[in-house]
Amino acid sequence: MSVLKVIELLASSAVSWEDASQKAITKASKSLKNIKSVYIKDQSAAVAEGKISEYRVTLKVTFELE
């Protein structure tokens, strides 16, 4: 029997929502083993001088406990 845990992560990027998501998973992978899936819960952006200055994502990451 496997047991899964879900945690919520916030990440940002000056490039894109996809880049922000990848940064979150790359960082989480350094301390979490057995990441199984990611759910993009929310996306938002910061605006400065009429342009998007920062892409932000909220992710739910599922991983298997050992």
Contacts in CASP RR format, 6 or more apart in sequence:
PFRMAT RR
TARGET T0000
AUTHOR 0000-0000-0000
METHOD contacts of the structure
MODEL  1
MSVLKVIELLASSAVSWEDASQKAITKASKSLKNIKSVYIKDQSAAVAEG
KISEYRVTLKVTFELE
2 64 0 8 1.000
2 65 0 8 1.000
3 64 0 8 1.000
3 65 0 8 1.000
4 36 0 8 1.000
4 62 0 8 1.000
4 63 0 8 1.000
4 64 0 8 1.000
4 65 0 8 1.000
5 62 0 8 1.000
5 63 0 8 1.000
5 64 0 8 1.000
5 65 0 8 1.000
6 60 0 8 1.000
6 61 0 8 1.000
6 62 0 8 1.000
7 32 0 8 1.000
7 60 0 8 1.000
7 61 0 8 1.000
7 63 0 8 1.000
8 41 0 8 1.000
8 58 0 8 1.000
8 59 0 8 1.000
8 60 0 8 1.000
8 61 0 8 1.000
9 24 0 8 1.000
9 28 0 8 1.000
9 58 0 8 1.000
9 59 0 8 1.000
9 60 0 8 1.000
9 61 0 8 1.000
10 24 0 8 1.000
10 56 0 8 1.000
10 57 0 8 1.000
10 58 0 8 1.000
10 59 0 8 1.000
11 20 0 8 1.000
11 21 0 8 1.000
11 23 0 8 1.000
11 24 0 8 1.000
11 27 0 8 1.000
11 56 0 8 1.000
11 57 0 8 1.000
11 59 0 8 1.000
12 20 0 8 1.000
12 54 0 8 1.000
12 55 0 8 1.000
12 56 0 8 1.000
12 57 0 8 1.000
13 19 0 8 1.000
13 20 0 8 1.000
13 23 0 8 1.000
13 54 0 8 1.000
13 55 0 8 1.000
14 53 0 8 1.000
14 54 0 8 1.000
14 55 0 8 1.000
15 55 0 8 1.000
16 55 0 8 1.000
17 40 0 8 1.000
17 43 0 8 1.000
17 55 0 8 1.000
17 56 0 8 1.000
17 57 0 8 1.000
19 55 0 8 1.000
20 55 0 8 1.000
20 56 0 8 1.000
20 57 0 8 1.000
21 38 0 8 1.000
21 40 0 8 1.000
21 57 0 8 1.000
21 59 0 8 1.000
24 38 0 8 1.000
24 57 0 8 1.000
24 59 0 8 1.000
24 61 0 8 1.000
25 35 0 8 1.000
25 38 0 8 1.000
25 59 0 8 1.000
25 61 0 8 1.000
28 35 0 8 1.000
28 61 0 8 1.000
29 35 0 8 1.000
32 61 0 8 1.000
32 63 0 8 1.000
33 63 0 8 1.000
33 64 0 8 1.000
33 66 0 8 1.000
34 63 0 8 1.000
34 64 0 8 1.000
34 65 0 8 1.000
34 66 0 8 1.000
35 61 0 8 1.000
35 62 0 8 1.000
35 63 0 8 1.000
36 62 0 8 1.000
36 63 0 8 1.000
36 64 0 8 1.000
37 61 0 8 1.000
37 62 0 8 1.000
38 59 0 8 1.000
38 60 0 8 1.000
38 61 0 8 1.000
38 62 0 8 1.000
39 59 0 8 1.000
39 60 0 8 1.000
39 61 0 8 1.000
39 62 0 8 1.000
40 57 0 8 1.000
40 58 0 8 1.000
40 59 0 8 1.000
41 58 0 8 1.000
41 59 0 8 1.000
41 60 0 8 1.000
42 57 0 8 1.000
42 58 0 8 1.000
43 55 0 8 1.000
43 56 0 8 1.000
43 57 0 8 1.000
43 58 0 8 1.000
44 56 0 8 1.000
44 57 0 8 1.000
45 52 0 8 1.000
45 53 0 8 1.000
45 54 0 8 1.000
45 55 0 8 1.000
45 56 0 8 1.000
46 52 0 8 1.000
46 53 0 8 1.000
46 54 0 8 1.000
46 56 0 8 1.000
47 53 0 8 1.000
END
